[in-house]
Amino acid sequence: MYKVIIKKSAIRELENITKVFRLKIIQKIDDLASDPRPQGIRKLENSLNSYRIRVGSYRVIYTIEDQNLLVEVIKVADRKDAYRSK
């Protein structure tokens, strides 16, 4: 079982999402603890251990540390904003 950590910035992003999608996204994030590489994920290009999952029009960007059994959610954003650097 992996430990899931959500960055503060990702929590703030979640708070700005409508409740219906927020609940779906939280469920997907919780599911990462038992299966950090579920069907339908994509590995991000130019990254060693970053992945994304789709939840409707939203994307959850996260990293996996297999040695430490850790999943860290980095970003939760609408598709049009998910891949932009701040």
N, CA, C and O atoms as a CHARMM CRD file, in Angstrom:
* protein
*
  344
    1    1 MET  N      0.83900  -1.18400   0.00000 PROA 1      0.00000
    2    1 MET  CA     0.00000   0.00000   0.00000 PROA 1      0.00000
    3    1 MET  C      0.88300   1.24700   0.00000 PROA 1      0.00000
    4    1 MET  O      1.78400   1.38200   0.82800 PROA 1      0.00000
    5    2 TYR  N      0.61900   2.13400  -0.91800 PROA 2      0.00000
    6    2 TYR  CA     1.38200   3.37500  -1.03300 PROA 2      0.00000
    7    2 TYR  C      0.76500   4.45300  -0.14200 PROA 2      0.00000
    8    2 TYR  O     -0.44000   4.45300   0.11100 PROA 2      0.00000
    9    3 LYS  N      1.60000   5.35600   0.32100 PROA 3      0.00000
   10    3 LYS  CA     1.12500   6.51800   1.06600 PROA 3      0.00000
   11    3 LYS  C      0.91700   7.64000   0.05000 PROA 3      0.00000
   12    3 LYS  O      1.78100   7.88000  -0.79400 PROA 3      0.00000
   13    4 VAL  N     -0.21700   8.32300   0.12500 PROA 4      0.00000
   14    4 VAL  CA    -0.52900   9.40700  -0.80500 PROA 4      0.00000
   15    4 VAL  C     -0.39000  10.74100  -0.07700 PROA 4      0.00000
   16    4 VAL  O     -1.00400  10.96200   0.96600 PROA 4      0.00000
   17    5 ILE  N      0.42600  11.62000  -0.64600 PROA 5      0.00000
   18    5 ILE  CA     0.62200  12.96700  -0.11700 PROA 5      0.00000
   19    5 ILE  C      0.12400  13.94400  -1.17500 PROA 5      0.00000
   20    5 ILE  O      0.41200  13.79000  -2.36200 PROA 5      0.00000
   21    6 ILE  N     -0.62300  14.94900  -0.73400 PROA 6      0.00000
   22    6 ILE  CA    -1.12700  15.97100  -1.65600 PROA 6      0.00000
   23    6 ILE  C     -0.48200  17.29900  -1.28100 PROA 6      0.00000
   24    6 ILE  O     -0.59900  17.75500  -0.14400 PROA 6      0.00000
   25    7 LYS  N      0.19900  17.91500  -2.24100 PROA 7      0.00000
   26    7 LYS  CA     0.83600  19.20900  -1.99000 PROA 7      0.00000
   27    7 LYS  C     -0.22300  20.26000  -1.65800 PROA 7      0.00000
   28    7 LYS  O     -1.36900  20.17200  -2.10000 PROA 7      0.00000
   29    8 LYS  N      0.18600  21.25700  -0.86700 PROA 8      0.00000
   30    8 LYS  CA    -0.74400  22.32500  -0.48300 PROA 8      0.00000
   31    8 LYS  C     -1.31000  23.04500  -1.69900 PROA 8      0.00000
   32    8 LYS  O     -2.48400  23.41500  -1.71600 PROA 8      0.00000
   33    9 SER  N     -0.48100  23.24400  -2.70700 PROA 9      0.00000
   34    9 SER  CA    -0.95900  23.92300  -3.91900 PROA 9      0.00000
   35    9 SER  C     -2.04100  23.09400  -4.61300 PROA 9      0.00000
   36    9 SER  O     -2.99100  23.65300  -5.16200 PROA 9      0.00000
   37   10 ALA  N     -1.90500  21.77200  -4.59100 PROA 10     0.00000
   38   10 ALA  CA    -2.92000  20.90500  -5.20000 PROA 10     0.00000
   39   10 ALA  C     -4.21500  20.93900  -4.39000 PROA 10     0.00000
   40   10 ALA  O     -5.30600  20.86800  -4.95600 PROA 10     0.00000
   41   11 ILE  N     -4.09500  21.04700  -3.07200 PROA 11     0.00000
   42   11 ILE  CA    -5.29300  21.15900  -2.23000 PROA 11     0.00000
   43   11 ILE  C     -6.03800  22.45200  -2.55400 PROA 11     0.00000
   44   11 ILE  O     -7.26500  22.46000  -2.65900 PROA 11     0.00000
   45   12 ARG  N     -5.29200  23.54200  -2.71100 PROA 12     0.00000
   46   12 ARG  CA    -5.92600  24.82200  -3.07200 PROA 12     0.00000
   47   12 ARG  C     -6.62200  24.71500  -4.43300 PROA 12     0.00000
   48   12 ARG  O     -7.71500  25.24800  -4.62200 PROA 12     0.00000
   49   13 GLU  N     -5.98600  24.02800  -5.36900 PROA 13     0.00000
   50   13 GLU  CA    -6.59900  23.84300  -6.68500 PROA 13     0.00000
   51   13 GLU  C     -7.88300  23.02500  -6.57400 PROA 13     0.00000
   52   13 GLU  O     -8.87200  23.32100  -7.24500 PROA 13     0.00000
   53   14 LEU  N     -7.86600  21.99300  -5.72400 PROA 14     0.00000
   54   14 LEU  CA    -9.05600  21.16200  -5.51900 PROA 14     0.00000
   55   14 LEU  C    -10.21600  21.97700  -4.95800 PROA 14     0.00000
   56   14 LEU  O    -11.36700  21.76500  -5.33800 PROA 14     0.00000
   57   15 GLU  N     -9.91500  22.90500  -4.05900 PROA 15     0.00000
   58   15 GLU  CA   -10.96200  23.71400  -3.43100 PROA 15     0.00000
   59   15 GLU  C    -11.70400  24.58000  -4.44400 PROA 15     0.00000
   60   15 GLU  O    -12.84300  24.97300  -4.19300 PROA 15     0.00000
   61   16 ASN  N    -11.08800  24.88100  -5.57000 PROA 16     0.00000
   62   16 ASN  CA   -11.70800  25.72900  -6.58700 PROA 16     0.00000
   63   16 ASN  C    -12.51300  24.94900  -7.62300 PROA 16     0.00000
   64   16 ASN  O    -13.06500  25.53700  -8.55200 PROA 16     0.00000
   65   17 ILE  N    -12.58100  23.63000  -7.46700 PROA 17     0.00000
   66   17 ILE  CA   -13.29300  22.77500  -8.42100 PROA 17     0.00000
   67   17 ILE  C    -14.69100  22.49400  -7.87400 PROA 17     0.00000
   68   17 ILE  O    -14.87000  22.36900  -6.66200 PROA 17     0.00000
   69   18 THR  N    -15.67600  22.39400  -8.76000 PROA 18     0.00000
   70   18 THR  CA   -17.04700  22.12000  -8.32100 PROA 18     0.00000
   71   18 THR  C    -17.10500  20.81800  -7.53000 PROA 18     0.00000
   72   18 THR  O    -16.31200  19.90300  -7.74900 PROA 18     0.00000
   73   19 LYS  N    -18.05800  20.75700  -6.60900 PROA 19     0.00000
   74   19 LYS  CA   -18.14000  19.63800  -5.67400 PROA 19     0.00000
   75   19 LYS  C    -18.25000  18.28400  -6.37500 PROA 19     0.00000
   76   19 LYS  O    -17.62800  17.31300  -5.94200 PROA 19     0.00000
   77   20 VAL  N    -19.02800  18.21100  -7.44300 PROA 20     0.00000
   78   20 VAL  CA   -19.21800  16.93700  -8.15000 PROA 20     0.00000
   79   20 VAL  C    -17.87900  16.39600  -8.64600 PROA 20     0.00000
   80   20 VAL  O    -17.54900  15.23400  -8.40900 PROA 20     0.00000
   81   21 PHE  N    -17.11200  17.23500  -9.33100 PROA 21     0.00000
   82   21 PHE  CA   -15.81400  16.78300  -9.83800 PROA 21     0.00000
   83   21 PHE  C    -14.80800  16.60300  -8.70500 PROA 21     0.00000
   84   21 PHE  O    -13.97600  15.69700  -8.75300 PROA 21     0.00000
   85   22 ARG  N    -14.87900  17.46000  -7.68800 PROA 22     0.00000
   86   22 ARG  CA   -13.94700  17.35200  -6.56300 PROA 22     0.00000
   87   22 ARG  C    -14.06000  15.97900  -5.90500 PROA 22     0.00000
   88   22 ARG  O    -13.04300  15.35900  -5.59300 PROA 22     0.00000
   89   23 LEU  N    -15.28400  15.50100  -5.69100 PROA 23     0.00000
   90   23 LEU  CA   -15.48000  14.18700  -5.07700 PROA 23     0.00000
   91   23 LEU  C    -14.92600  13.07000  -5.96100 PROA 23     0.00000
   92   23 LEU  O    -14.32000  12.12500  -5.45500 PROA 23     0.00000
   93   24 LYS  N    -15.12900  13.17000  -7.27100 PROA 24     0.00000
   94   24 LYS  CA   -14.59100  12.16200  -8.19700 PROA 24     0.00000
   95   24 LYS  C    -13.06100  12.17400  -8.18000 PROA 24     0.00000
   96   24 LYS  O    -12.42500  11.12000  -8.19300 PROA 24     0.00000
   97   25 ILE  N    -12.48200  13.36700  -8.15200 PROA 25     0.00000
   98   25 ILE  CA   -11.02200  13.49100  -8.14700 PROA 25     0.00000
   99   25 ILE  C    -10.44800  12.92400  -6.85500 PROA 25     0.00000
  100   25 ILE  O     -9.44500  12.21100  -6.87900 PROA 25     0.00000
  101   26 ILE  N    -11.08100  13.23800  -5.72900 PROA 26     0.00000
  102   26 ILE  CA   -10.60400  12.72000  -4.43800 PROA 26     0.00000
  103   26 ILE  C    -10.66400  11.19800  -4.42600 PROA 26     0.00000
  104   26 ILE  O     -9.75800  10.54900  -3.90300 PROA 26     0.00000
  105   27 GLN  N    -11.72200  10.61900  -4.99600 PROA 27     0.00000
  106   27 GLN  CA   -11.82200   9.15800  -5.06300 PROA 27     0.00000
  107   27 GLN  C    -10.68100   8.56900  -5.89500 PROA 27     0.00000
  108   27 GLN  O    -10.08000   7.56800  -5.50500 PROA 27     0.00000
  109   28 LYS  N    -10.38400   9.18500  -7.03700 PROA 28     0.00000
  110   28 LYS  CA    -9.27500   8.70600  -7.88200 PROA 28     0.00000
  111   28 LYS  C     -7.94700   8.80800  -7.13900 PROA 28     0.00000
  112   28 LYS  O     -7.11700   7.90300  -7.22300 PROA 28     0.00000
  113   29 ILE  N     -7.74400   9.90400  -6.41500 PROA 29     0.00000
  114   29 ILE  CA    -6.50700  10.07700  -5.64700 PROA 29     0.00000
  115   29 ILE  C     -6.41200   9.00900  -4.56600 PROA 29     0.00000
  116   29 ILE  O     -5.34200   8.43700  -4.36100 PROA 29     0.00000
  117   30 ASP  N     -7.51900   8.72800  -3.86600 PROA 30     0.00000
  118   30 ASP  CA    -7.52500   7.67300  -2.84400 PROA 30     0.00000
  119   30 ASP  C     -7.18700   6.31200  -3.45000 PROA 30     0.00000
  120   30 ASP  O     -6.49100   5.50900  -2.82900 PROA 30     0.00000
  121   31 ASP  N     -7.67600   6.05500  -4.65800 PROA 31     0.00000
  122   31 ASP  CA    -7.40800   4.77800  -5.32500 PROA 31     0.00000
  123   31 ASP  C     -5.92700   4.59000  -5.65500 PROA 31     0.00000
  124   31 ASP  O     -5.46600   3.45800  -5.80200 PROA 31     0.00000
  125   32 LEU  N     -5.17700   5.69000  -5.77100 PROA 32     0.00000
  126   32 LEU  CA    -3.74700   5.59400  -6.08100 PROA 32     0.00000
  127   32 LEU  C     -2.96700   4.89000  -4.97600 PROA 32     0.00000
  128   32 LEU  O     -1.89100   4.35200  -5.23600 PROA 32     0.00000
  129   33 ALA  N     -3.48100   4.88200  -3.75600 PROA 33     0.00000
  130   33 ALA  CA    -2.79100   4.22000  -2.64500 PROA 33     0.00000
  131   33 ALA  C     -2.67000   2.71900  -2.89600 PROA 33     0.00000
  132   33 ALA  O     -1.64900   2.11500  -2.56700 PROA 33     0.00000
  133   34 SER  N     -3.69900   2.12100  -3.47300 PROA 34     0.00000
  134   34 SER  CA    -3.64800   0.68200  -3.72400 PROA 34     0.00000
  135   34 SER  C     -3.10500   0.34200  -5.10700 PROA 34     0.00000
  136   34 SER  O     -2.55000  -0.73800  -5.30800 PROA 34     0.00000
  137   35 ASP  N     -3.26300   1.25600  -6.06100 PROA 35     0.00000
  138   35 ASP  CA    -2.77200   1.01700  -7.42200 PROA 35     0.00000
  139   35 ASP  C     -2.28200   2.33300  -8.02200 PROA 35     0.00000
  140   35 ASP  O     -3.06100   3.05600  -8.64300 PROA 35     0.00000
  141   36 PRO  N     -0.99300   2.65200  -7.84300 PROA 36     0.00000
  142   36 PRO  CA    -0.48400   3.93400  -8.33400 PROA 36     0.00000
  143   36 PRO  C     -0.36400   4.02300  -9.85600 PROA 36     0.00000
  144   36 PRO  O     -0.13400   5.10400 -10.39800 PROA 36     0.00000
  145   37 ARG  N     -0.51500   2.91100 -10.53500 PROA 37     0.00000
  146   37 ARG  CA    -0.46300   2.91200 -11.99900 PROA 37     0.00000
  147   37 ARG  C     -1.72000   2.24700 -12.56300 PROA 37     0.00000
  148   37 ARG  O     -1.64100   1.18300 -13.17600 PROA 37     0.00000
  149   38 PRO  N     -2.88400   2.87900 -12.35200 PROA 38     0.00000
  150   38 PRO  CA    -4.12600   2.27000 -12.84600 PROA 38     0.00000
  151   38 PRO  C     -4.21100   2.34600 -14.36300 PROA 38     0.00000
  152   38 PRO  O     -3.44100   3.05300 -15.01400 PROA 38     0.00000
  153   39 GLN  N     -5.15400   1.61200 -14.90300 PROA 39     0.00000
  154   39 GLN  CA    -5.37400   1.64100 -16.34900 PROA 39     0.00000
  155   39 GLN  C     -5.74900   3.05800 -16.76000 PROA 39     0.00000
  156   39 GLN  O     -6.53800   3.72100 -16.08600 PROA 39     0.00000
  157   40 GLY  N     -5.18500   3.51300 -17.85700 PROA 40     0.00000
  158   40 GLY  CA    -5.52300   4.82600 -18.38300 PROA 40     0.00000
  159   40 GLY  C     -4.58100   5.94500 -17.98200 PROA 40     0.00000
  160   40 GLY  O     -4.77100   7.08500 -18.40700 PROA 40     0.00000
  161   41 ILE  N     -3.55800   5.64800 -17.16700 PROA 41     0.00000
  162   41 ILE  CA    -2.62600   6.71600 -16.81500 PROA 41     0.00000
  163   41 ILE  C     -1.66500   6.94700 -17.96100 PROA 41     0.00000
  164   41 ILE  O     -1.50000   6.09300 -18.83300 PROA 41     0.00000
  165   42 ARG  N     -1.04100   8.09500 -17.95400 PROA 42     0.00000
  166   42 ARG  CA    -0.01500   8.41200 -18.94600 PROA 42     0.00000
  167   42 ARG  C      1.21500   8.91400 -18.22400 PROA 42     0.00000
  168   42 ARG  O      1.12600   9.72100 -17.29800 PROA 42     0.00000
  169   43 LYS  N      2.35500   8.42900 -18.65600 PROA 43     0.00000
  170   43 LYS  CA     3.62300   8.94000 -18.13900 PROA 43     0.00000
  171   43 LYS  C      3.89900  10.25400 -18.85000 PROA 43     0.00000
  172   43 LYS  O      3.75400  10.34800 -20.06900 PROA 43     0.00000
  173   44 LEU  N      4.29600  11.26700 -18.09000 PROA 44     0.00000
  174   44 LEU  CA     4.57300  12.56100 -18.69900 PROA 44     0.00000
  175   44 LEU  C      5.91700  12.52700 -19.39900 PROA 44     0.00000
  176   44 LEU  O      6.88200  11.95800 -18.88900 PROA 44     0.00000
  177   45 GLU  N      5.97200  13.13700 -20.56300 PROA 45     0.00000
  178   45 GLU  CA     7.22400  13.19900 -21.31300 PROA 45     0.00000
  179   45 GLU  C      8.22900  14.05700 -20.56100 PROA 45     0.00000
  180   45 GLU  O      7.84800  14.94200 -19.79500 PROA 45     0.00000
  181   46 ASN  N      9.50300  13.79600 -20.77700 PROA 46     0.00000
  182   46 ASN  CA    10.59700  14.54600 -20.15200 PROA 46     0.00000
  183   46 ASN  C     10.56900  14.46700 -18.63400 PROA 46     0.00000
  184   46 ASN  O     10.99500  15.40200 -17.95600 PROA 46     0.00000
  185   47 SER  N     10.07200  13.36300 -18.09800 PROA 47     0.00000
  186   47 SER  CA    10.01600  13.19200 -16.65600 PROA 47     0.00000
  187   47 SER  C     10.28700  11.73000 -16.31900 PROA 47     0.00000
  188   47 SER  O      9.82500  10.82600 -17.01600 PROA 47     0.00000
  189   48 LEU  N     11.03000  11.51000 -15.26100 PROA 48     0.00000
  190   48 LEU  CA    11.37000  10.14100 -14.88600 PROA 48     0.00000
  191   48 LEU  C     10.22600   9.41000 -14.20700 PROA 48     0.00000
  192   48 LEU  O      9.99300   8.23200 -14.48000 PROA 48     0.00000
  193   49 ASN  N      9.50700  10.09800 -13.32100 PROA 49     0.00000
  194   49 ASN  CA     8.49700   9.39200 -12.54000 PROA 49     0.00000
  195   49 ASN  C      7.20000  10.18000 -12.36600 PROA 49     0.00000
  196   49 ASN  O      6.51600  10.01400 -11.35600 PROA 49     0.00000
  197   50 SER  N      6.85100  11.02800 -13.32500 PROA 50     0.00000
  198   50 SER  CA     5.60700  11.80000 -13.24200 PROA 50     0.00000
  199   50 SER  C      4.54900  11.20300 -14.16200 PROA 50     0.00000
  200   50 SER  O      4.83400  10.77700 -15.28200 PROA 50     0.00000
  201   51 TYR  N      3.32500  11.18800 -13.65600 PROA 51     0.00000
  202   51 TYR  CA     2.20600  10.59800 -14.37400 PROA 51     0.00000
  203   51 TYR  C      1.00200  11.51800 -14.28700 PROA 51     0.00000
  204   51 TYR  O      0.98700  12.46800 -13.50400 PROA 51     0.00000
  205   52 ARG  N     -0.01900  11.22700 -15.10600 PROA 52     0.00000
  206   52 ARG  CA    -1.27400  11.95600 -15.00300 PROA 52     0.00000
  207   52 ARG  C     -2.42700  10.98900 -15.18300 PROA 52     0.00000
  208   52 ARG  O     -2.34900  10.02000 -15.93900 PROA 52     0.00000
  209   53 ILE  N     -3.49700  11.28200 -14.46700 PROA 53     0.00000
  210   53 ILE  CA    -4.75000  10.56000 -14.66800 PROA 53     0.00000
  211   53 ILE  C     -5.81300  11.58000 -15.05400 PROA 53     0.00000
  212   53 ILE  O     -5.75600  12.74200 -14.65200 PROA 53     0.00000
  213   54 ARG  N     -6.77200  11.12800 -15.83200 PROA 54     0.00000
  214   54 ARG  CA    -7.88200  11.97700 -16.26600 PROA 54     0.00000
  215   54 ARG  C     -9.08600  11.73900 -15.37600 PROA 54     0.00000
  216   54 ARG  O     -9.40400  10.60600 -15.01500 PROA 54     0.00000
  217   55 VAL  N     -9.75000  12.83700 -15.03000 PROA 55     0.00000
  218   55 VAL  CA   -11.03200  12.76400 -14.34000 PROA 55     0.00000
  219   55 VAL  C    -11.91900  13.79200 -15.03400 PROA 55     0.00000
  220   55 VAL  O    -11.90900  14.97200 -14.68100 PROA 55     0.00000
  221   56 GLY  N    -12.67400  13.34600 -16.00700 PROA 56     0.00000
  222   56 GLY  CA   -13.44800  14.27800 -16.82600 PROA 56     0.00000
  223   56 GLY  C    -12.50100  15.19000 -17.58600 PROA 56     0.00000
  224   56 GLY  O    -11.59100  14.72200 -18.27100 PROA 56     0.00000
  225   57 SER  N    -12.71900  16.49100 -17.46300 PROA 57     0.00000
  226   57 SER  CA   -11.82500  17.44100 -18.14300 PROA 57     0.00000
  227   57 SER  C    -10.65700  17.85700 -17.25600 PROA 57     0.00000
  228   57 SER  O     -9.86500  18.71800 -17.63900 PROA 57     0.00000
  229   58 TYR  N    -10.54500  17.25500 -16.08000 PROA 58     0.00000
  230   58 TYR  CA    -9.46100  17.58900 -15.15300 PROA 58     0.00000
  231   58 TYR  C     -8.33200  16.57500 -15.23900 PROA 58     0.00000
  232   58 TYR  O     -8.53100  15.43000 -15.64400 PROA 58     0.00000
  233   59 ARG  N     -7.14400  17.02000 -14.85100 PROA 59     0.00000
  234   59 ARG  CA    -5.96200  16.16200 -14.82300 PROA 59     0.00000
  235   59 ARG  C     -5.35000  16.21200 -13.43000 PROA 59     0.00000
  236   59 ARG  O     -5.25300  17.27300 -12.81200 PROA 59     0.00000
  237   60 VAL  N     -4.94100  15.04600 -12.95300 PROA 60     0.00000
  238   60 VAL  CA    -4.21800  14.94400 -11.68700 PROA 60     0.00000
  239   60 VAL  C     -2.79200  14.54800 -12.04900 PROA 60     0.00000
  240   60 VAL  O     -2.56400  13.47100 -12.59900 PROA 60     0.00000
  241   61 ILE  N     -1.84000  15.41300 -11.74300 PROA 61     0.00000
  242   61 ILE  CA    -0.42900  15.16800 -12.03100 PROA 61     0.00000
  243   61 ILE  C      0.21900  14.69800 -10.73400 PROA 61     0.00000
  244   61 ILE  O      0.06700  15.33700  -9.69300 PROA 61     0.00000
  245   62 TYR  N      0.94500  13.57700 -10.79800 PROA 62     0.00000
  246   62 TYR  CA     1.54600  13.04200  -9.57700 PROA 62     0.00000
  247   62 TYR  C      2.84100  12.30800  -9.88800 PROA 62     0.00000
  248   62 TYR  O      3.12100  11.95500 -11.03300 PROA 62     0.00000
  249   63 THR  N      3.62600  12.08900  -8.83400 PROA 63     0.00000
  250   63 THR  CA     4.86700  11.32700  -8.95600 PROA 63     0.00000
  251   63 THR  C      4.75400  10.07000  -8.10600 PROA 63     0.00000
  252   63 THR  O      3.97900  10.00900  -7.15200 PROA 63     0.00000
  253   64 ILE  N      5.54800   9.06600  -8.47700 PROA 64     0.00000
  254   64 ILE  CA     5.58000   7.80300  -7.74400 PROA 64     0.00000
  255   64 ILE  C      7.01100   7.53300  -7.31300 PROA 64     0.00000
  256   64 ILE  O      7.93500   7.58800  -8.12500 PROA 64     0.00000
  257   65 GLU  N      7.19100   7.24100  -6.03200 PROA 65     0.00000
  258   65 GLU  CA     8.48300   6.79700  -5.50300 PROA 65     0.00000
  259   65 GLU  C      8.30100   5.36200  -5.02500 PROA 65     0.00000
  260   65 GLU  O      7.84000   5.12900  -3.90800 PROA 65     0.00000
  261   66 ASP  N      8.66400   4.40200  -5.87400 PROA 66     0.00000
  262   66 ASP  CA     8.45500   2.99600  -5.53400 PROA 66     0.00000
  263   66 ASP  C      9.29000   2.54400  -4.33700 PROA 66     0.00000
  264   66 ASP  O      8.84400   1.71300  -3.54700 PROA 66     0.00000
  265   67 GLN  N     10.50800   3.09300  -4.20200 PROA 67     0.00000
  266   67 GLN  CA    11.37200   2.68100  -3.09800 PROA 67     0.00000
  267   67 GLN  C     10.74500   3.02000  -1.74200 PROA 67     0.00000
  268   67 GLN  O     10.87600   2.25800  -0.78400 PROA 67     0.00000
  269   68 ASN  N     10.06400   4.17000  -1.67000 PROA 68     0.00000
  270   68 ASN  CA     9.46700   4.63200  -0.41500 PROA 68     0.00000
  271   68 ASN  C      7.96500   4.36500  -0.34100 PROA 68     0.00000
  272   68 ASN  O      7.31600   4.75400   0.63000 PROA 68     0.00000
  273   69 LEU  N      7.41100   3.70800  -1.35200 PROA 69     0.00000
  274   69 LEU  CA     5.97000   3.46200  -1.44100 PROA 69     0.00000
  275   69 LEU  C      5.19500   4.75900  -1.22800 PROA 69     0.00000
  276   69 LEU  O      4.33200   4.85400  -0.35500 PROA 69     0.00000
  277   70 LEU  N      5.52700   5.75600  -2.05000 PROA 70     0.00000
  278   70 LEU  CA     4.97000   7.09400  -1.89300 PROA 70     0.00000
  279   70 LEU  C      4.41800   7.61500  -3.21900 PROA 70     0.00000
  280   70 LEU  O      5.06100   7.48900  -4.26100 PROA 70     0.00000
  281   71 VAL  N      3.22900   8.19600  -3.17000 PROA 71     0.00000
  282   71 VAL  CA     2.62600   8.88900  -4.30500 PROA 71     0.00000
  283   71 VAL  C      2.41100  10.33300  -3.86200 PROA 71     0.00000
  284   71 VAL  O      1.78600  10.58000  -2.83100 PROA 71     0.00000
  285   72 GLU  N      2.92800  11.29000  -4.64000 PROA 72     0.00000
  286   72 GLU  CA     2.75100  12.70200  -4.30000 PROA 72     0.00000
  287   72 GLU  C      1.96800  13.39200  -5.41100 PROA 72     0.00000
  288   72 GLU  O      2.41400  13.45400  -6.55700 PROA 72     0.00000
  289   73 VAL  N      0.79900  13.90700  -5.05500 PROA 73     0.00000
  290   73 VAL  CA    -0.02500  14.65100  -6.00600 PROA 73     0.00000
  291   73 VAL  C      0.52200  16.06600  -6.07400 PROA 73     0.00000
  292   73 VAL  O      0.56700  16.77900  -5.07100 PROA 73     0.00000
  293   74 ILE  N      0.93700  16.46500  -7.27500 PROA 74     0.00000
  294   74 ILE  CA     1.59100  17.75200  -7.47600 PROA 74     0.00000
  295   74 ILE  C      0.60700  18.81400  -7.92900 PROA 74     0.00000
  296   74 ILE  O      0.68400  19.96500  -7.49800 PROA 74     0.00000
  297   75 LYS  N     -0.32400  18.42900  -8.80200 PROA 75     0.00000
  298   75 LYS  CA    -1.19900  19.42500  -9.41200 PROA 75     0.00000
  299   75 LYS  C     -2.53800  18.80200  -9.76600 PROA 75     0.00000
  300   75 LYS  O     -2.60700  17.64500 -10.18300 PROA 75     0.00000
  301   76 VAL  N     -3.60200  19.57900  -9.59700 PROA 76     0.00000
  302   76 VAL  CA    -4.93900  19.20200 -10.04100 PROA 76     0.00000
  303   76 VAL  C     -5.45900  20.40300 -10.81800 PROA 76     0.00000
  304   76 VAL  O     -5.60400  21.49000 -10.25800 PROA 76     0.00000
  305   77 ALA  N     -5.73900  20.21500 -12.10100 PROA 77     0.00000
  306   77 ALA  CA    -6.14200  21.36200 -12.91600 PROA 77     0.00000
  307   77 ALA  C     -6.98500  20.92100 -14.10300 PROA 77     0.00000
  308   77 ALA  O     -6.99500  19.75200 -14.48900 PROA 77     0.00000
  309   78 ASP  N     -7.68600  21.88500 -14.66300 PROA 78     0.00000
  310   78 ASP  CA    -8.41200  21.66000 -15.90200 PROA 78     0.00000
  311   78 ASP  C     -7.40500  21.33100 -16.99700 PROA 78     0.00000
  312   78 ASP  O     -6.25700  21.77100 -16.94000 PROA 78     0.00000
  313   79 ARG  N     -7.82000  20.57800 -17.96800 PROA 79     0.00000
  314   79 ARG  CA    -6.91400  20.12700 -19.02500 PROA 79     0.00000
  315   79 ARG  C     -6.15000  21.28000 -19.66000 PROA 79     0.00000
  316   79 ARG  O     -4.95400  21.16100 -19.92600 PROA 79     0.00000
  317   80 LYS  N     -6.82700  22.38400 -19.90100 PROA 80     0.00000
  318   80 LYS  CA    -6.17800  23.49700 -20.59800 PROA 80     0.00000
  319   80 LYS  C     -5.06400  24.14500 -19.77300 PROA 80     0.00000
  320   80 LYS  O     -4.19400  24.81400 -20.33000 PROA 80     0.00000
  321   81 ASP  N     -5.08300  23.95100 -18.44800 PROA 81     0.00000
  322   81 ASP  CA    -4.07700  24.55600 -17.57100 PROA 81     0.00000
  323   81 ASP  C     -3.10100  23.54500 -16.97500 PROA 81     0.00000
  324   81 ASP  O     -2.08800  23.94000 -16.39600 PROA 81     0.00000
  325   82 ALA  N     -3.38100  22.26900 -17.10300 PROA 82     0.00000
  326   82 ALA  CA    -2.63900  21.24900 -16.36600 PROA 82     0.00000
  327   82 ALA  C     -1.16700  21.15700 -16.72700 PROA 82     0.00000
  328   82 ALA  O     -0.34500  20.84800 -15.86500 PROA 82     0.00000
  329   83 TYR  N     -0.81700  21.41500 -17.96700 PROA 83     0.00000
  330   83 TYR  CA     0.55600  21.18200 -18.39900 PROA 83     0.00000
  331   83 TYR  C      1.38900  22.44900 -18.47700 PROA 83     0.00000
  332   83 TYR  O      2.53200  22.41500 -18.93400 PROA 83     0.00000
  333   84 ARG  N      0.83100  23.55900 -18.03800 PROA 84     0.00000
  334   84 ARG  CA     1.57000  24.81900 -18.03300 PROA 84     0.00000
  335   84 ARG  C      2.39000  24.92900 -16.76500 PROA 84     0.00000
  336   84 ARG  O      1.91800  24.57900 -15.68300 PROA 84     0.00000
  337   85 SER  N      3.60600  25.41000 -16.89000 PROA 85     0.00000
  338   85 SER  CA     4.44100  25.65900 -15.72000 PROA 85     0.00000
  339   85 SER  C      4.08300  27.01400 -15.14800 PROA 85     0.00000
  340   85 SER  O      3.72100  27.94300 -15.87100 PROA 85     0.00000
  341   86 LYS  N      4.19200  27.10400 -13.83800 PROA 86     0.00000
  342   86 LYS  CA     3.90900  28.39100 -13.18800 PROA 86     0.00000
  343   86 LYS  C      5.14000  29.23100 -13.12900 PROA 86     0.00000
  344   86 LYS  O      5.10000  30.35000 -12.61700 PROA 86     0.00000
